[in-house]
Amino acid sequence: MPEFGTSGLRGLSRDLTNELCATYAAAFVAGHAHNGRIFIGQDARESSPRIARAVAAGAASQGVVAVDCGVIPTPALARASLAEGTLAIMVTGSHIPADRNGLKFYTSQGEFTKADEGPLAEAVAGWTLATAEAEIVKSNARADYVARYVSGLPDAALAGLKVGVWLHSSAASSALPQILSGLGAEVVLLGASQSFVPVDTEAVDAGTRAKLAGWVAEHRLDALLSTDGDADRPLLVDETGTVVPGDILGPITARWCGADGVVTTVSANTMVDAMGAFKAVQRTKIGSPYVIAEMEARMADGLDRVAGYEPNGGFLLGWDVTGRVALPKLMTRDSTLPLVGTIAAASEAGVSVSELIGSLPRRRTATDRLKDIPRTASMAIVDSILAGETTHLPAGLGAPVSVDQTDGARMTFGDSRVLHIRPSGNAPELRCYVEAESDGAASDLLAEALVKLKAAVA
């Protein structure tokens, strides 16, 4: 059955029945302040239009008008509803397989918190759904999102750059090229797909990496950009054909925006600490609700300019940026800012993306996951590691000098290498993150760790 993960309600599409989705929408509307309208967006999955119609019907049962935003980036939907001080529901399964889907909720104050989930589930369990014909109006939320970046960055900020966009089935396949061209870049459109492609920006497989690198070389691109399915996580490939991890994009973007404090997850690259660019760096459990809560706490403590990001690259802007860049705060995970911010930062410095990254402290990460691993099996491995079991770990690391249990088991070893193992919060997967002194060392460590973990769950 569908259940809440790290970011919204998720489950198999067939289990997200019209009645269930309408009930969640009705209970959500009834339990939260609104202005009589609810914004509804969707990703490009086959099941999303059906679920979006069910959500609109559920909202109608509470007398609320549905603002249909169509296929739209999740941050664009959130921006629109926050601007009106009302509710939103995004129909998306993000990066998980095409046979799954989900609902991501936004209150008039922003992202749905972990504390909000229990009361909504209880309300749904006791809800009697009334039928009503939905009143639906259209929205220009996507155009407003494009304007946010085209007007918020300096004129021709990306002039002289040739940038590819891997369209696949991204919810940003329309908005992102418009933003790039509006900022002066020459845009090359690549790889559109009529069927849904579950792109995980934290775990790009070798075949996809080779395809992306091939496009970069063929078209002589300065960068190649893309997102996950609902466009709240970025994917950036530099001019050498190398995928840039999200926890490198995050610190670059935070520094470019002028942040004085950064909040990220326990799994993120320690490079952000070594940069010396921020007054404070705070870490949380994995998931944007945890990052947002810690950002708000840091701002309450007196930090004026706080940014947040996750290793998947999703970036959260906690203040109104002014000056050469003029961007209002957006406290939800966004893919566009780390994409345009990184290539703009390189362009301003007169260097390539790879040269910009090469100037940063030499800490590099790699991540992947084992699919179709029940959460119970993943937790059993984590528990055994926490209990001192070492047979699941790569040889030669020795005993960890510290273990962080904030989210799974994050082990730091004597040579400063890091191995972090945790069950996914969104899918039946066992996640593995590593950190080392170079891309090659991180890739080798990740490969050996996955072999060990596969043997452990066999």
BELDA-V794271 format. One line per field, one symbol per residue. ss: DSSP state (2 for helix, 1 for strand, 0 for the rest). A space follows every 10 residues. Layout:
ss: ???
//
This chain:
ss: 0011000011 1122200222 2222222222 0000001111 1100000222 2222222222 0000111111 1002222222 2222001111 1000000001 1111111001 1002222222 2222200000 0000011100 2222222222 2200000000 0111111100 0000222222 2200011111 1100000000 0000022222 2222222220 0011111000 0001111000 0011022222 2222222000 1111100000 2222000001 1111000222 2222222222 0000011110 0000111000 1000001001 1111022222 2222222220 0022222200 0001111111 0000222222 2222220000 0000000000 0111000011 1100000111 1110000001 1111110022 2222222222 22222220
//
